Amino acid sequence: MFAKTADDLREMVLQNPGTSPSIFLRDDSFAAWCYDNRDLSWLKSAFNRDADPDDCRKWGISPPEWKVNVEMAGLALKVSAMR
């Protein structure tokens, strides 16, 4: 099962302590790509600005979906760093 929102991811992380949060991100998602290729600082900054139109085109996602993916990647990285 994969998270569709940051709230989904939070719940999955709580129900599966000790499991890497990245396991709940779809491998082919922008969130997973961000988790693997961006740092927490970049993700925090990105979340507080408008969606990148180039990313949206490349990944075939809307600006709100871009924001959700950035939020999920940031949450996953933050949880990973705390473990």
C-alpha positions in Angstrom: 0.0 0.0 0.0 1.3 3.5 -0.9 0.5 6.8 0.6 -1.5 9.3 -1.4 -1.2 12.2 1.0 1.1 13.3 3.8 -1.6 12.3 6.3 -1.7 8.8 4.8 2.1 8.6 5.2 2.0 9.8 8.8 -0.5 7.1 9.6 1.5 4.4 7.8 4.7 5.5 9.6 2.9 5.3 13.0 1.4 1.9 12.3 4.8 0.5 11.1 7.5 1.7 13.4 11.0 0.7 12.3 10.0 0.6 8.7 11.6 3.1 6.3 9.0 5.6 5.3 10.2 5.5 1.7 8.6 2.1 1.4 5.2 3.8 1.4 6.1 6.1 -1.6 5.4 4.7 -5.1 8.7 4.0 -6.8 7.7 5.9 -9.9 6.4 8.9 -8.1 7.8 12.4 -7.9 7.8 12.0 -4.1 10.1 9.0 -4.3 12.4 10.9 -6.7 12.5 13.8 -4.4 13.3 11.5 -1.4 16.2 10.1 -3.3 17.5 13.3 -4.9 16.7 16.3 -2.7 17.5 17.2 0.8 15.2 18.3 3.6 16.2 22.0 3.2 15.3 22.0 -0.5 12.0 20.3 0.2 11.1 22.7 2.9 11.8 25.6 0.6 10.0 24.0 -2.3 6.9 23.4 -0.2 6.7 27.1 0.6 6.8 28.3 -3.1 4.7 27.6 -6.2 5.0 24.3 -8.0 7.7 24.0 -10.6 6.0 23.9 -14.0 8.8 21.9 -15.5 8.5 19.3 -12.8 4.7 19.2 -13.3 5.1 18.7 -17.1 7.9 16.1 -16.7 6.0 14.1 -14.1 2.5 14.6 -15.5 1.2 16.0 -12.3 -0.8 19.1 -11.3 0.6 21.9 -9.1 -1.5 20.6 -6.1 -0.1 17.1 -6.7 3.4 18.5 -6.9 2.9 20.1 -3.5 1.6 16.8 -2.0 4.6 14.9 -3.4 7.0 17.5 -2.0 5.3 17.3 1.4 5.4 13.5 1.4 9.1 13.4 0.5 9.9 15.9 3.2 8.0 14.0 5.8 9.7 10.7 4.7 13.2 12.3 4.9 12.4 13.9 8.3 11.2 10.6 9.8 14.2 8.7 8.3 16.6 11.2 9.9 15.0 10.8 13.3 15.4 7.0 13.2 
